Amino acid sequence: MKRGRPAALRCLLLLRAPALLLLLRAAAVQGDCGPLPVVPRAHPASASAGSTSFPENTTVLYTCDQGFVKIPGKPDAVVCISSRWTDIEEFCNRSCEVPPRLPYAILKSAYISKNYFPVDTVVEYECRPGYRKKYPIQSGKITCRDDLTWSTPAEFCEKKQCPNPGELVNGNINVTTDLLLGSQIFFSCDPGYRLTGEASAFCMIKGNAVGWSSSLPTCIKIICPEPPQIENGRIVNEEDTYEYRHVVTYECNKGFVLTGKSHISCIVRDDVGEWSDPPPTCRVKSPPVIPPQKPTTTSAPAAGNRPDTRTTIKSTTASEEKDLASGYRTFLYGVGVGVPVIVCSLGLGVYWWIHRTSGQYETYENKESNVICHNLNESDATSEITSSDKLKKDTCV
């Protein structure tokens, strides 16, 4: 025995194994419960898991190791009672994950609350609302395989179809895909009509069936406001209402001229009826402009060998009679101008006739005198002249 070794250590070496166990038991009694029991595939969840002494009534919870899950119904905790831990059995086992979520089906109620799915476990689905089983009927079951994965489920459900939306009067229904659950349709009206209601609808779940999210809209006829009235004019064939593409015609009263478009039409802009153009206006008709009278000279054959000329004035009153009849005022104006022209023409005609007649008479007398004087001169040459011819001859001188 070496020198300097403590006496207590020398004593412990002399003790036998049973005596050592009694000493450890005495220490445990002083701490109520000793170290925690070992549980396969699980470990203590508390922070004091490494402790070797636990007071009376201490409870320690275990959790399963990674890759294992708790077996339903088995305890997962121990309690320190009367200086010893309560019994605990293996409660963890290998299990598949929670069954996959399917877009067209859900787990039956018997499997919804479970989280333990050991190998060879079978679960069953049922169609979601808005879906129905396909024909021929296929299985809606899957199985947990040895590699802890689920078998691939068959797509055994299909979407339900919404009823036919019907017919939109004076409009159209645009079906972009189909009428199955989740599809969308769009509504539009014919030109000249305005949509009242929703412009689209979805096929959605309604109770245990499917239906459209909104009812069919209506297409209301668009009416233009009354066309504006115009002064000194009117609307031809005026009506009570004016619909899309309706044409209105204007005309002016007598004595007025229309300025602008005589036809305007009912159009639609932003679902509101309006007129394509502003109404025309009626202005007073201007009096006709009479051009200045231009005299013209024409030659006419005169009596005998001497030509004579006559002067006539060309009047334009006959060509303007239609314009003069357009109004009382214009008529008076034409009368005031036309009467002097007619009077003047008549005066010139009378003057010309008198002048012509006088000229013919004078010419006849002069011709007769010349013949007489010529005969007297011839008689004088023959010296056969009477006293009466003598007197006539004197007048020729």
C-alpha positions as CSV (number, residue, x, y, z in Angstrom):
1,M,0.0,0.0,0.0
2,K,1.5,3.3,-1.0
3,R,2.1,5.9,1.5
4,G,0.0,9.1,1.7
5,R,-3.3,7.6,0.2
6,P,-6.4,8.8,2.1
7,A,-7.8,6.4,4.7
8,A,-11.3,6.7,3.3
9,L,-10.3,5.6,-0.1
10,R,-8.5,2.6,1.4
11,C,-11.7,1.7,3.2
12,L,-13.7,1.8,0.0
13,L,-11.4,-0.5,-1.8
14,L,-11.9,-3.0,1.0
15,L,-15.7,-2.9,0.6
16,R,-17.4,-5.5,-1.5
17,A,-19.8,-4.8,-4.4
18,P,-23.0,-5.4,-2.4
19,A,-21.9,-2.8,0.0
20,L,-21.3,-0.3,-2.9
21,L,-24.8,-0.8,-4.1
22,L,-26.2,-0.1,-0.7
23,L,-24.4,3.2,-0.7
24,L,-25.8,4.2,-4.1
25,R,-29.2,3.2,-2.9
26,A,-28.9,5.4,0.1
27,A,-28.0,8.4,-2.1
28,A,-31.1,7.7,-4.3
29,V,-33.4,7.6,-1.3
30,Q,-32.1,11.0,-0.3
31,G,-33.2,12.3,-3.9
32,D,-36.5,10.4,-4.1
33,C,-36.1,8.9,-7.7
34,G,-32.9,8.1,-9.5
35,P,-32.1,8.5,-13.2
36,L,-34.8,8.3,-15.8
37,P,-35.7,5.1,-17.5
38,V,-34.5,4.5,-21.0
39,V,-37.3,4.2,-23.7
40,P,-36.5,2.8,-27.1
41,R,-36.9,5.3,-30.1
42,A,-37.8,8.1,-27.6
43,H,-36.1,10.6,-25.4
44,P,-37.1,12.9,-22.5
45,A,-38.5,16.2,-23.5
46,S,-37.7,18.2,-20.4
47,A,-34.5,20.2,-19.9
48,S,-33.6,18.2,-16.7
49,A,-33.3,14.9,-18.6
50,G,-29.6,14.6,-17.6
51,S,-30.3,14.8,-13.9
52,T,-29.9,11.8,-11.7
53,S,-32.2,12.8,-8.9
54,F,-35.9,13.8,-9.0
55,P,-38.2,14.7,-6.2
56,E,-41.4,12.9,-5.4
57,N,-44.3,13.2,-7.9
58,T,-42.1,14.5,-10.7
59,T,-43.5,13.8,-14.2
60,V,-41.2,13.5,-17.2
61,L,-42.6,13.5,-20.8
62,Y,-40.9,11.6,-23.7
63,T,-41.0,12.3,-27.4
64,C,-40.3,10.0,-30.3
65,D,-37.0,10.2,-32.1
66,Q,-36.9,11.6,-35.7
67,G,-38.6,9.2,-38.2
68,F,-40.9,7.7,-35.6
69,V,-44.3,8.6,-34.3
70,K,-46.3,7.9,-31.2
71,I,-48.5,4.9,-31.2
72,P,-52.0,6.0,-30.3
73,G,-53.2,4.9,-26.8
74,K,-49.8,4.2,-25.3
75,P,-48.4,6.4,-22.5
76,D,-45.4,8.6,-23.2
77,A,-44.5,9.8,-19.7
78,V,-43.1,8.5,-16.3
79,V,-43.9,9.7,-12.7
80,C,-41.8,9.5,-9.6
81,I,-43.9,7.7,-7.0
82,S,-42.5,6.3,-3.7
83,S,-38.9,6.8,-4.8
84,R,-39.4,4.9,-8.1
85,W,-40.5,5.6,-11.7
86,T,-43.7,4.3,-13.1
87,D,-43.5,1.6,-15.9
88,I,-43.4,2.8,-19.5
89,E,-43.5,0.7,-22.7
90,E,-42.2,1.4,-26.1
91,F,-44.7,3.8,-27.7
92,C,-42.9,5.0,-30.9
93,N,-43.0,3.3,-34.2
94,R,-42.3,4.0,-37.9
95,S,-45.2,5.7,-39.7
96,C,-46.1,7.3,-43.0
97,E,-46.7,11.0,-43.0
98,V,-50.2,12.4,-43.0
99,P,-51.9,11.2,-46.3
100,P,-51.6,13.7,-49.2
101,R,-54.2,16.4,-49.8
102,L,-56.0,15.8,-53.1
103,P,-57.6,18.7,-55.0
104,Y,-60.7,16.7,-55.9
105,A,-61.1,14.5,-52.8
106,I,-60.8,14.6,-49.0
107,L,-60.1,11.9,-46.4
108,K,-63.1,10.2,-44.9
109,S,-63.9,11.4,-41.4
110,A,-62.5,8.2,-39.8
111,Y,-59.0,9.1,-40.9
112,I,-59.0,12.9,-40.5
113,S,-57.9,13.0,-36.8
114,K,-55.3,10.3,-37.0
115,N,-51.5,10.9,-37.2
116,Y,-50.2,7.4,-36.9
117,F,-50.0,5.4,-40.1
118,P,-47.8,2.3,-39.8
119,V,-46.7,0.3,-42.8
120,D,-49.6,-1.3,-44.7
121,T,-52.1,1.1,-43.3
122,V,-55.0,1.8,-45.8
123,V,-56.9,5.1,-45.9
124,E,-59.9,6.1,-48.1
125,Y,-61.0,9.3,-49.8
126,E,-64.3,10.7,-50.9
127,C,-65.1,13.3,-53.6
128,R,-65.1,17.0,-52.5
129,P,-68.2,19.1,-52.9
130,G,-68.5,20.1,-56.5
131,Y,-67.0,16.8,-57.7
132,R,-68.5,13.4,-58.4
133,K,-67.1,9.9,-58.9
134,K,-65.9,9.0,-62.4
135,Y,-67.4,6.2,-64.3
136,P,-66.4,3.5,-64.3
137,I,-66.0,3.7,-60.5
138,Q,-62.4,3.7,-59.4
139,S,-61.0,3.1,-55.9
140,G,-60.3,6.1,-53.7
141,K,-57.9,4.2,-51.4
142,I,-54.1,4.6,-50.8
143,T,-51.7,2.4,-48.8
144,C,-48.6,3.2,-46.6
145,R,-45.7,1.3,-48.2
146,D,-42.6,-0.2,-46.7
147,D,-40.6,2.9,-47.5
148,L,-43.1,4.9,-45.5
149,T,-44.5,6.6,-48.6
150,W,-48.1,6.5,-49.8
151,S,-49.2,4.8,-53.0
152,T,-50.3,7.0,-55.9
153,P,-54.0,7.7,-55.8
154,A,-56.1,7.4,-58.9
155,E,-58.0,10.4,-60.0
156,F,-61.4,8.9,-59.3
157,C,-63.4,12.2,-59.1
158,E,-64.3,14.7,-61.7
159,K,-65.8,18.3,-61.7
160,K,-69.6,18.7,-61.8
161,Q,-71.0,20.9,-64.5
162,C,-73.2,24.0,-64.0
163,P,-76.5,24.1,-65.7
164,N,-76.9,25.8,-69.1
165,P,-76.9,29.5,-68.3
166,G,-79.8,30.1,-70.8
167,E,-80.1,32.7,-73.5
168,L,-79.4,36.4,-73.1
169,V,-82.0,38.4,-75.1
170,N,-80.4,41.0,-77.3
171,G,-77.0,39.9,-76.1
172,N,-74.4,37.1,-76.2
173,I,-72.8,34.7,-73.7
174,N,-69.1,34.0,-74.2
175,V,-68.1,30.6,-72.8
176,T,-64.2,30.7,-72.8
177,T,-63.6,27.1,-71.6
178,D,-66.5,25.0,-70.4
179,L,-69.4,25.0,-67.9
180,L,-67.5,22.9,-65.2
181,L,-66.8,23.9,-61.6
182,G,-64.5,27.0,-61.5
183,S,-65.2,28.1,-65.1
184,Q,-66.2,31.7,-66.0
185,I,-68.6,33.0,-68.6
186,F,-68.9,36.5,-69.9
187,F,-72.0,38.6,-71.0
188,S,-72.3,41.3,-73.6
189,C,-75.1,43.1,-75.3
190,D,-75.8,43.8,-79.0
191,P,-75.1,47.3,-80.3
192,G,-77.7,49.7,-79.2
193,Y,-78.3,47.9,-75.8
194,R,-76.8,48.5,-72.4
195,L,-75.9,45.7,-69.9
196,T,-77.7,45.8,-66.6
197,G,-76.3,43.3,-64.0
198,E,-73.0,41.4,-63.7
199,A,-70.7,41.2,-66.7
200,S,-69.6,37.6,-65.8
201,A,-70.4,34.6,-63.7
202,F,-68.5,31.7,-62.0
203,C,-69.5,28.1,-61.7
204,M,-69.3,27.6,-57.9
205,I,-70.4,25.2,-55.2
206,K,-73.9,25.7,-53.9
207,G,-74.7,23.2,-51.2
208,N,-74.1,19.7,-52.5
209,A,-74.4,20.9,-56.1
210,V,-72.9,23.6,-58.3
211,G,-74.5,26.7,-59.8
212,W,-73.7,30.2,-61.2
213,S,-72.5,32.9,-59.0
214,S,-75.0,35.4,-60.4
215,S,-78.1,35.3,-62.5
216,L,-78.3,36.4,-66.1
217,P,-78.1,40.2,-66.7
218,T,-80.5,42.0,-69.0
219,C,-79.9,44.1,-72.1
220,I,-81.8,47.3,-72.1
221,K,-82.4,49.3,-75.3
222,I,-80.5,52.6,-75.4
223,I,-82.7,55.6,-76.3
224,C,-81.4,58.9,-77.5
225,P,-82.8,62.1,-76.0
226,E,-85.4,64.0,-78.0
227,P,-83.6,65.8,-80.9
228,P,-83.4,69.5,-80.5
229,Q,-86.0,71.7,-82.2
230,I,-84.8,74.5,-84.5
231,E,-86.2,77.9,-85.2
232,N,-87.9,78.6,-88.5
233,G,-87.8,74.9,-89.2
234,R,-89.1,71.5,-88.1
235,I,-88.3,67.8,-87.8
236,V,-89.7,65.6,-90.6
237,N,-91.8,62.7,-89.3
238,E,-91.2,63.4,-85.6
239,E,-91.6,60.3,-83.4
240,D,-92.0,59.6,-79.6
241,T,-88.7,57.7,-79.1
242,Y,-85.4,57.5,-81.0
243,E,-83.4,54.3,-80.8
244,Y,-79.8,53.5,-81.9
245,R,-79.2,54.3,-85.6
246,H,-82.4,56.3,-85.9
247,V,-82.0,59.1,-88.4
248,V,-83.7,62.5,-87.9
249,T,-84.3,64.8,-90.9
250,Y,-84.7,68.6,-90.6
251,E,-86.2,71.0,-93.1
252,C,-86.7,74.8,-93.0
253,N,-89.9,76.9,-93.5
254,K,-90.5,78.7,-96.7
255,G,-88.3,81.7,-97.2
256,F,-85.5,80.2,-95.1
257,V,-82.3,78.3,-96.1
258,L,-80.9,75.3,-94.1
259,T,-77.3,75.6,-92.9
260,G,-75.6,72.5,-91.5
261,K,-76.4,68.8,-91.8
262,S,-80.0,68.1,-92.6
263,H,-79.7,64.5,-91.2
264,I,-78.4,63.5,-87.8
265,S,-78.4,59.9,-86.4
266,C,-78.7,58.4,-82.9
267,I,-75.3,56.9,-81.8
268,V,-74.1,55.2,-78.6
269,R,-71.0,56.4,-76.7
270,D,-70.1,54.8,-73.3
271,D,-73.5,53.1,-73.1
272,V,-75.3,56.5,-73.5
273,G,-77.3,57.5,-76.5
274,E,-76.5,60.8,-78.2
275,W,-76.8,62.6,-81.6
276,S,-74.0,62.3,-84.1
277,D,-74.0,66.0,-85.0
278,P,-75.5,69.3,-83.8
279,P,-78.8,70.4,-85.4
280,P,-78.8,72.7,-88.4
281,T,-80.0,76.3,-88.4
282,C,-82.5,78.1,-90.7
283,R,-81.5,81.6,-92.0
284,V,-83.5,84.1,-94.0
285,K,-83.3,83.6,-97.7
286,S,-81.5,86.5,-99.4
287,P,-83.4,88.3,-102.2
288,P,-82.3,87.5,-105.7
289,V,-79.8,89.8,-107.3
290,I,-81.0,91.2,-110.7
291,P,-78.2,91.8,-113.1
292,P,-78.1,95.3,-114.8
293,Q,-80.0,95.5,-118.1
294,K,-77.9,95.6,-121.1
295,P,-79.5,97.1,-124.3
296,T,-78.9,95.3,-127.6
297,T,-79.3,96.6,-131.1
298,T,-80.5,94.6,-134.0
299,S,-80.9,95.6,-137.7
300,A,-84.2,95.4,-139.5
301,P,-84.8,96.0,-143.2
302,A,-86.3,99.4,-144.0
303,A,-88.7,100.3,-146.8
304,G,-87.0,100.9,-150.0
305,N,-83.3,100.6,-150.2
306,R,-82.5,102.5,-146.9
307,P,-82.0,100.2,-143.9
308,D,-83.4,101.2,-140.7
309,T,-82.3,100.2,-137.2
310,R,-84.5,99.3,-134.2
311,T,-83.4,99.3,-130.6
312,T,-84.8,96.7,-128.1
313,I,-84.2,96.1,-124.5
314,K,-83.7,92.5,-123.2
315,S,-85.7,91.9,-120.1
316,T,-84.8,89.2,-117.6
317,T,-88.1,89.3,-115.6
318,A,-89.4,86.1,-117.2
319,S,-86.5,84.0,-115.9
320,E,-86.9,85.4,-112.4
321,E,-90.6,84.7,-112.0
322,K,-90.0,81.6,-109.9
323,D,-87.7,83.5,-107.5
324,L,-90.3,86.4,-107.3
325,A,-92.9,83.9,-106.2
326,S,-90.9,82.8,-103.1
327,G,-92.1,85.7,-101.0
328,Y,-94.4,88.7,-101.0
329,R,-91.5,91.1,-100.5
330,T,-89.6,89.7,-103.4
331,F,-92.7,89.9,-105.6
332,L,-93.2,93.6,-104.8
333,Y,-89.6,94.2,-105.6
334,G,-89.9,92.5,-109.0
335,V,-93.1,94.4,-109.8
336,G,-91.3,97.6,-109.0
337,V,-88.5,96.8,-111.4
338,G,-90.5,95.1,-114.1
339,V,-93.3,97.6,-114.7
340,P,-90.9,100.5,-115.6
341,V,-89.1,98.3,-117.9
342,I,-92.3,97.3,-119.7
343,V,-93.5,100.8,-119.9
344,C,-90.2,102.0,-121.3
345,S,-90.2,99.3,-123.9
346,L,-93.7,100.2,-125.0
347,G,-92.7,103.8,-125.3
348,L,-89.7,103.1,-127.4
349,G,-91.8,100.8,-129.6
350,V,-94.5,103.6,-130.2
351,Y,-91.8,106.1,-130.9
352,W,-90.1,103.9,-133.4
353,W,-93.4,103.1,-135.2
354,I,-94.3,106.9,-135.5
355,H,-90.8,107.7,-136.7
356,R,-90.9,105.0,-139.3
357,T,-94.3,106.0,-140.6
358,S,-93.3,109.6,-140.9
359,G,-90.2,108.7,-142.8
360,Q,-92.1,106.6,-145.3
361,Y,-94.6,109.3,-146.1
362,E,-91.9,111.9,-146.6
363,T,-90.0,109.6,-148.9
364,Y,-93.1,109.0,-151.0
365,E,-93.8,112.7,-151.5
366,N,-90.3,113.5,-152.3
367,K,-90.2,110.8,-154.9
368,E,-93.4,111.9,-156.6
369,S,-92.1,115.5,-156.8
370,N,-88.9,114.4,-158.4
371,V,-90.8,112.5,-161.0
372,I,-93.0,115.5,-161.9
373,C,-90.1,117.9,-162.1
374,H,-88.3,115.5,-164.3
375,N,-91.2,115.2,-166.7
376,L,-91.6,119.0,-166.9
377,N,-88.0,119.4,-167.7
378,E,-88.3,116.9,-170.5
379,S,-91.4,118.7,-171.9
380,D,-89.6,122.0,-171.8
381,A,-87.0,120.5,-174.1
382,T,-89.7,119.6,-176.6
383,S,-91.5,123.0,-176.1
384,E,-94.8,121.2,-175.4
385,I,-95.7,122.5,-172.1
386,T,-99.0,123.7,-170.9
387,S,-99.9,126.6,-168.6
388,S,-100.6,124.2,-165.7
389,D,-97.3,122.4,-166.2
390,K,-95.7,125.8,-166.2
391,L,-97.0,126.4,-162.7
392,K,-95.7,123.0,-161.5
393,K,-92.4,123.7,-163.0
394,D,-92.1,126.8,-161.1
395,T,-92.6,124.9,-157.9
396,C,-89.7,122.6,-158.7
397,V,-87.3,125.4,-158.8
